[in-house]
Amino acid sequence: MMKILVNFKSGFKQIFIVPKSMLAVEFRNMAKEIGGNIDSIEFSLPSRRSSNAQSEPSNGVLRLPEKR
């Protein structure tokens, strides 16, 4: 499971808990149905030092293109 924070263009923010196997397009469509147009998505990325389970995850921001 992965925790994802979605910032919507309306200013609304929502945290989603989704399986890592979910496709990005599937997630984007689901989030858009719930909150409208998406401004940005913030998600936890696993540490590059995967052998160290105690390390803090880094945060990433992904801006998805508008669906055409």
N, C-alpha and C positions, 0 to 999 in steps of 0.2 A: 504494500500500500504506500501511497505517496500523498503528502499534503500539498495542495496547490491553492494559492490565493489569487483570485481573479479580481482585477480592478475594471469596473464597467465605466463606460463613457458618461453615464448618469451620475457618477460619483459613488455609487453603491459598491461595496466590497463583499465578497463571499469566499469562504474557505471550503474547498472540496477535498474529500478523502477518496482517492480513486486507486484502482489496481494499476500497478506499473505496466501491465500488459495492454491497457486501454490505448487505442490509437489517438494521436493528437487531433485529427479531424473529428473523430467521434466525440472527444472531450469538448472541443470548441463548439460543436453543434449543440451539445447538451447544455453547456454553460450559457450559450446565447439564448436558448429557449427559456432558461431560468431568469436571466438578468438583463437581456438585451445586448446591445453592441458592446464589444470588448475593447478596452483601452490597452491593458497589458495583463500578463500572467506571470506570477512569481512562484517558483517552485524550488524545492530543496534538491540539490544535486549531491550525489554521494561523493565523499572525499576521494581524491586521486590516490590517497594512501589507503586503499581498501583493506589492507592487512591490519590497520589500526582501527578497531571497532569503537574506540573511545573518542575518536576525533570528531569535531563539530562539522556538520554539513555546511556547505557554502550555499548561498542563495543566488539564484539566477533570475533574470527577467527576460521573458520572451514576448516579443510583440508579433502577434499573428496578423497576417495581411487580411484585409476585408474580403469576404467571399464575393466573387464576381458573378 
